[in-house]
Amino acid sequence: MTPANKSRSASRTKRVFLAGMVPFISRPTLFFDIRSAPFNGIYMGVLTLLPWVVRHTLGGSDWEVAVLTAAPIVCHLLDVYWAHLCQNRPKMPWVLYPGMIARLMMMTVGFAVNSTMLVLIASVSYLVQSIPTTAINAIWRNNYPGTHRYRVMGVVLSVMYLVMAATSYGSGQVLRRFDDTFWFRIVIPAGCVFGVLGVYVFSRIKVRGERPRRRADTRRRRRFSLFGNMGLLWRDRRFGKYMLVQFTSGFSNLMTVPVLVALLKYQGVHWEKAALVLGVAPNVLMALTIPLWGRVLQRFNPMQARAFFGVVWAAGYVIIAFSGDNVNWVILARAVTGVASGATMLLWFLQQMYFARRTDVPKYMGVHCTLTGIRGAVAPFVGVWLMGLFDTPHPVFLIATVGTLAAGAFALHLARHERRTSNHTGHVDGAGLKE
């Protein structure tokens, strides 16, 4: 690095927002991370309205909404393979190129002539968009120390979700005023432009310690084995039991997503209220509370957190189950679950670092994301099937309550067992994060 470049880099670390919350060496990463968050928030904000576009604007069926709900989750089925590939290669290309391609593909939903075509385009885009997940996780693992990681990601995600909520509300207002089949063809592609900018800004992060580790990994490169990678669930029993908690609570949550859209249609809700339920209420509360949860989770292990936040999620489901035809109760419930959503989102991205050593993070993330894909392939359709079985959406939320509380109870049992045995191996920093 030339003296001029060093000077520019030093100046950048002084200007970075909230630079004091991370060590000096991590500030260039935060500089780009915090600046990519608003662009990604705009992109994700317009996508929150896609299920309502399919169901309300284009007259799609509940099953098409279930497919659209399942698509971004099912795509994680391949993450265990992407993790194997990117583990021995530079991480940033795995973020830049798939991220750009996915957002450019999502722009083409403006040309969809019917709901089926829109669901197909969005599903393929989600497939490509899932590729960077394990690489991004590894970059965060390398560039942020374990003692600061939850706090930093809490701030970054808070900015993203605050912008996401504002975008959902603004987009909902536009589509409410022009309630036809044209304006979503402008709003969603426009949001995708900001998504492209977000990927570009993030791609300027320099991954720390990548080259020497990549040479060492190359010497011990192995062929991909699905059963070998998924065997982590048996080889690391603590991780396997925790994944059972994650699977049960996540399955319960995903069951309710297409059912929630059907409930809004059942209640006769239009664009403005739909935007409040699907995007604004949960994302505003998520943005406001996620920095707090970033500090709290730094001191607790994932099992304790899952037990506590499972109760909050269950409270939201109960409110929706007894909301009747009153959409205001649904908005309140979504605000309640939004309080817990910030913490569960942080856990989703960072929890595997509690179990994995630095070099194994992509493998653990791949297994975690693959399990996410499995439940995403099944849960939304189970939710729609149960709704048809009961001939009303409300009982599905009671079933989700039972599943969430059961997962929380098992997580509490694991947390107590962890505290009694205290049989951690290796050096542990922060919230049990292995270095």
C-alpha positions in Angstrom: 0.0 0.0 0.0 1.4 3.4 -1.0 1.7 6.2 1.6 -1.2 8.0 -0.2 -3.4 5.0 0.1 -2.5 4.5 3.8 -3.4 8.1 4.4 -6.8 7.7 2.7 -7.5 4.5 4.6 -6.6 6.2 8.0 -8.9 9.1 7.1 -11.7 6.8 6.2 -11.5 5.0 9.6 -11.8 8.3 11.4 -14.9 9.3 9.4 -16.8 6.0 9.8 -20.1 6.1 11.6 -19.8 4.7 15.2 -16.2 3.9 14.6 -15.5 3.7 18.4 -17.6 0.5 18.8 -15.0 -1.7 17.0 -11.2 -2.0 17.1 -9.3 0.2 14.7 -8.4 -2.8 12.4 -12.2 -3.5 11.8 -13.2 0.1 11.1 -12.7 -0.1 7.3 -15.1 -3.1 7.2 -17.7 -1.1 9.2 -17.2 1.9 6.9 -18.5 -0.1 3.9 -20.9 -2.4 5.9 -22.8 0.5 7.3 -23.0 2.3 4.0 -24.3 -0.8 2.1 -27.1 -1.2 4.7 -29.5 1.5 3.4 -29.3 0.4 -0.2 -30.0 -3.2 0.8 -32.9 -2.0 3.1 -34.5 -0.3 0.1 -34.2 -3.4 -2.0 -35.6 -5.7 0.7 -38.3 -3.2 1.5 -39.9 -3.4 -1.9 -39.6 -7.2 -1.9 -41.8 -7.4 1.3 -44.8 -6.4 -0.9 -44.2 -9.2 -3.5 -46.7 -11.7 -1.8 -49.4 -9.0 -1.7 -48.7 -8.2 -5.4 -49.2 -11.8 -6.3 -52.4 -12.3 -4.2 -54.1 -8.9 -4.5 -52.9 -7.2 -7.6 -52.4 -10.2 -9.9 -55.1 -12.4 -8.3 -52.8 -15.3 -7.6 -53.8 -18.2 -5.4 -52.8 -19.0 -1.8 -50.6 -21.8 -3.1 -48.6 -19.3 -5.3 -48.1 -17.2 -2.2 -46.8 -20.3 -0.4 -44.4 -21.0 -3.3 -43.1 -17.4 -3.2 -42.7 -17.6 0.6 -40.9 -20.9 0.3 -38.6 -19.9 -2.5 -36.0 -17.8 -0.7 -35.9 -20.4 2.1 -35.8 -23.5 -0.1 -32.9 -22.0 -2.0 -30.7 -22.5 1.1 -30.9 -26.2 0.5 -27.8 -25.8 -1.7 -25.9 -23.7 0.8 -24.0 -26.7 2.2 -22.5 -27.1 -1.4 -21.8 -23.3 -1.8 -20.1 -23.5 1.6 -17.8 -26.3 0.4 -16.9 -24.4 -2.8 -16.2 -21.0 -1.2 -14.3 -22.4 1.8 -11.2 -22.8 -0.3 -11.5 -19.7 -2.4 -11.6 -15.9 -2.0 -15.0 -14.9 -0.4 -15.8 -11.6 -2.0 -16.4 -12.8 -5.6 -19.0 -15.2 -4.1 -20.8 -12.1 -2.8 -20.4 -9.7 -5.7 -21.3 -11.7 -8.8 -24.3 -13.7 -7.5 -25.6 -10.7 -5.6 -25.5 -8.5 -8.8 -27.0 -11.2 -11.0 -29.9 -11.9 -8.5 -30.9 -8.2 -8.3 -30.7 -7.7 -12.0 -32.9 -10.8 -12.5 -35.4 -9.5 -9.9 -35.8 -6.3 -12.0 -37.5 -8.4 -14.7 -40.6 -9.0 -12.5 -41.7 -5.8 -14.1 -42.3 -7.8 -17.3 -44.4 -10.5 -15.6 -47.7 -10.9 -17.4 -49.4 -13.0 -14.6 -48.8 -14.1 -11.1 -47.3 -17.5 -12.1 -44.6 -15.8 -14.2 -43.8 -13.4 -11.3 -43.4 -16.2 -8.9 -41.1 -18.1 -11.3 -38.8 -15.1 -11.9 -38.6 -14.2 -8.2 -37.9 -17.9 -7.3 -35.0 -18.1 -9.7 -33.6 -14.8 -8.4 -33.9 -16.0 -4.8 -31.9 -19.1 -5.8 -29.0 -17.0 -7.1 -29.3 -14.7 -4.2 -28.8 -17.5 -1.7 -25.2 -18.2 -3.0 -23.5 -15.4 -1.1 -24.9 -16.3 2.4 -22.1 -18.5 3.7 -19.4 -16.2 2.1 -20.9 -13.1 3.9 -20.9 -15.0 7.1 -17.3 -16.0 6.8 -16.3 -12.3 6.0 -18.0 -11.1 9.1 -16.3 -13.9 11.1 -12.9 -12.8 9.7 -13.2 -9.1 10.0 -15.1 -8.5 13.3 -13.8 -9.9 16.6 -16.1 -12.1 18.6 -16.2 -9.6 21.4 -17.8 -7.0 19.2 -19.6 -8.9 16.5 -23.2 -8.9 17.9 -23.0 -5.2 18.7 -21.7 -4.3 15.2 -24.2 -6.4 13.4 -27.0 -5.0 15.6 -26.2 -1.5 14.4 -25.8 -2.5 10.7 -29.0 -4.5 10.7 -30.9 -1.7 12.6 -30.0 0.8 9.8 -31.1 -1.7 7.1 -34.4 -2.6 8.7 -35.3 1.0 9.5 -34.8 1.9 5.8 -36.6 -1.3 4.9 -39.7 -0.3 7.0 -39.7 3.2 5.4 -39.5 1.8 2.0 -42.3 -0.7 2.6 -44.6 2.1 3.8 -43.7 4.4 0.9 -44.1 1.7 -1.7 -47.4 0.7 -0.1 -48.6 4.3 -0.3 -47.7 4.4 -4.0 -49.4 1.1 -4.8 -52.4 2.0 -2.8 -52.9 5.3 -4.7 -52.4 3.6 -8.1 -54.1 0.3 -7.3 -53.5 -1.3 -10.7 -51.2 -3.8 -12.4 -48.8 -1.2 -13.7 -47.1 0.6 -10.8 -45.5 -2.4 -9.1 -43.6 -2.8 -12.4 -41.9 0.5 -11.7 -41.5 0.3 -7.9 -39.9 -3.1 -7.6 -37.3 -2.7 -10.4 -36.4 0.7 -8.9 -35.7 -0.9 -5.6 -33.5 -3.5 -7.3 -31.3 -0.7 -8.6 -30.5 0.3 -5.0 -29.9 -3.4 -4.2 -27.2 -3.5 -6.9 -25.5 -0.4 -5.3 -25.7 -2.2 -1.9 -23.8 -5.2 -3.3 -21.2 -3.0 -4.9 -20.5 -1.0 -1.7 -20.2 -4.2 0.3 -17.8 -5.7 -2.2 -15.2 -3.0 -1.4 -14.5 -4.7 2.0 -11.1 -6.3 2.2 -11.3 -9.7 3.8 -8.7 -10.0 6.6 -6.4 -13.0 6.8 -7.8 -14.7 3.7 -4.7 -15.4 1.6 -2.6 -17.4 4.1 -5.7 -19.4 5.3 -6.7 -20.1 1.7 -3.2 -21.6 0.9 -3.5 -23.8 4.0 -7.0 -24.9 3.1 -5.9 -25.7 -0.5 -3.4 -28.2 0.8 -6.2 -30.2 2.6 -9.0 -29.7 0.1 -11.4 -32.6 0.0 -14.2 -33.7 -2.3 -17.7 -32.6 -1.5 -19.8 -35.1 0.5 -23.4 -34.2 1.4 -23.6 -36.8 4.2 -20.1 -35.8 5.4 -21.1 -32.2 5.8 -24.5 -32.9 7.3 -22.8 -35.3 9.6 -21.8 -32.3 11.7 -25.2 -32.7 13.3 -24.1 -36.0 14.8 -20.4 -35.3 15.3 -21.2 -32.1 17.2 -24.1 -33.1 19.4 -24.5 -29.6 21.0 -24.8 -28.1 17.5 -27.2 -30.9 16.4 -29.5 -30.3 19.4 -29.5 -26.6 18.9 -30.4 -27.1 15.3 -33.5 -29.1 16.4 -34.6 -26.0 18.4 -34.0 -23.8 15.4 -35.8 -26.1 13.0 -38.9 -26.4 15.2 -39.3 -22.7 15.9 -38.4 -21.8 12.3 -40.9 -24.3 10.9 -43.7 -22.8 13.1 -42.8 -19.3 11.9 -42.7 -20.2 8.2 -46.1 -22.0 8.4 -47.7 -18.6 9.2 -46.2 -16.5 6.5 -48.6 -17.4 3.5 -51.4 -17.8 6.0 -50.9 -14.2 7.2 -51.3 -12.9 3.6 -54.5 -15.0 3.3 -55.7 -13.6 6.6 -55.3 -10.0 5.3 -57.3 -10.9 2.2 -59.9 -12.5 4.5 -60.2 -9.3 6.5 -60.6 -7.2 3.4 -57.3 -5.3 3.9 -55.9 -3.0 1.2 -52.4 -1.7 0.3 -51.8 0.7 3.2 -52.7 -1.7 6.0 -51.0 -4.6 4.2 -47.8 -2.6 4.1 -48.1 -1.9 7.8 -48.6 -5.6 8.6 -46.1 -7.1 6.1 -43.3 -4.5 6.3 -43.6 -1.5 8.5 -44.7 -2.7 12.0 -42.2 -5.6 12.3 -39.3 -3.8 10.7 -39.6 -0.6 12.7 -39.6 -2.5 16.0 -36.8 -4.7 14.7 -34.7 -1.6 13.8 -35.3 0.1 17.1 -34.5 -3.0 19.3 -31.8 -4.8 17.3 -28.9 -2.6 18.7 -30.1 -3.5 22.2 -30.3 -7.2 21.4 -26.8 -6.9 19.9 -25.5 -5.9 23.3 -27.6 -8.4 25.2 -26.7 -11.4 23.0 -23.0 -10.7 23.5 -23.5 -11.9 27.1 -25.8 -14.9 26.5 -25.5 -18.1 24.6 -28.0 -18.9 21.7 -29.9 -21.5 23.8 -30.9 -18.9 26.4 -31.8 -16.4 23.8 -34.0 -18.9 21.9 -35.9 -19.8 25.1 -36.7 -16.1 25.9 -37.6 -14.9 22.4 -39.7 -18.0 21.7 -42.2 -16.7 24.3 -42.3 -13.3 22.6 -43.0 -14.9 19.2 -45.7 -17.1 20.8 -47.4 -14.0 22.3 -47.6 -12.5 18.8 -49.2 -15.6 17.4 -51.8 -15.8 20.1 -52.9 -12.2 19.4 -53.3 -12.9 15.7 -55.2 -16.2 16.5 -57.8 -14.2 18.4 -57.8 -11.1 16.2 -61.0 -12.0 14.4 -61.7 -9.4 11.6 -59.8 -6.6 13.3 -56.6 -5.9 11.4 -55.4 -3.5 14.1 -54.8 -6.5 16.4 -52.7 -8.1 13.6 -50.6 -4.9 13.4 -50.1 -5.0 17.1 -49.0 -8.7 16.9 -46.6 -8.0 14.2 -45.1 -5.2 16.3 -44.7 -7.6 19.2 -43.0 -10.2 17.0 -40.8 -7.4 15.5 -39.3 -6.9 18.9 -38.1 -10.5 18.9 -37.3 -10.6 15.1 -34.2 -8.5 15.5 -32.7 -10.9 18.0 -33.6 -14.0 16.0 -32.1 -12.4 12.9 -28.8 -11.8 14.7 -28.9 -15.4 15.9 -29.6 -16.7 12.4 -26.5 -15.1 11.1 -24.1 -15.5 14.0 -25.3 -18.4 16.1 -23.2 -21.1 14.4 -20.0 -19.1 15.4 -20.8 -20.2 19.0 -20.1 -23.8 17.9 -17.6 -23.5 15.1 -14.0 -22.7 15.0 -12.8 -20.0 12.6 -11.9 -22.4 9.7 -15.1 -24.4 10.1 -17.6 -21.5 10.0 -18.7 -22.0 6.3 -19.4 -25.7 7.0 -21.5 -24.9 10.0 -23.3 -22.1 8.2 -23.9 -24.4 5.2 -25.5 -27.1 7.4 -27.6 -24.4 9.2 -28.8 -22.9 5.9 -29.5 -26.3 4.4 -31.8 -27.1 7.3 -33.4 -23.7 6.7 -34.1 -24.7 3.1 -35.6 -28.1 4.2 -38.2 -26.4 6.5 -38.8 -23.7 3.8 -39.7 -26.4 1.3 -42.4 -27.9 3.6 -43.6 -25.4 6.2 -45.5 -22.8 4.0 -47.4 -25.6 2.3 -48.3 -27.2 5.6 -49.6 -23.8 6.7 -51.8 -23.5 3.6 -53.0 -27.1 4.0 -53.9 -26.5 7.7 -55.8 -23.4 6.7 -57.8 -25.3 4.2 -58.4 -28.1 6.7 -59.8 -25.7 9.3 -61.4 -23.5 6.6 -60.1 -20.4 8.4 -56.5 -18.9 8.9 -56.7 -18.3 12.7 -56.1 -21.9 14.1 -52.8 -22.1 12.2 -51.4 -19.4 14.5 -52.4 -21.4 17.6 -50.5 -24.5 16.2 -47.5 -22.2 15.5 -47.7 -21.1 19.2 -47.5 -24.7 20.4 -44.5 -25.4 18.2 -42.7 -22.2 19.2 -43.2 -22.8 23.0 -42.0 -26.4 22.6 -38.8 -25.3 20.9 -38.3 -22.7 23.6 -38.8 -25.2 26.4 -36.2 -27.5 24.8 -33.8 -24.5 24.4 -34.2 -23.7 28.1 -33.3 -27.3 28.9 -30.2 -27.1 26.7 -29.2 -23.8 28.3 -29.5 -25.3 31.8 -27.5 -28.4 30.8 -24.8 -26.2 29.3 -24.5 -24.2 32.5 -24.3 -27.3 34.6 -21.7 -29.2 32.5 -19.6 -26.2 31.2 -17.7 -28.6 29.0 -16.7 -26.2 26.3 -13.6 -27.0 24.3 -11.2 -24.5 22.9 -10.8 -20.8 23.6 -14.1 -19.0 23.9 -14.6 -15.3 23.6 -17.7 -13.0 23.8 -20.9 -15.1 23.8 -19.1 -18.4 23.6 -17.6 -17.6 20.2 -14.7 -20.0 19.4 -11.6 -18.6 17.9 
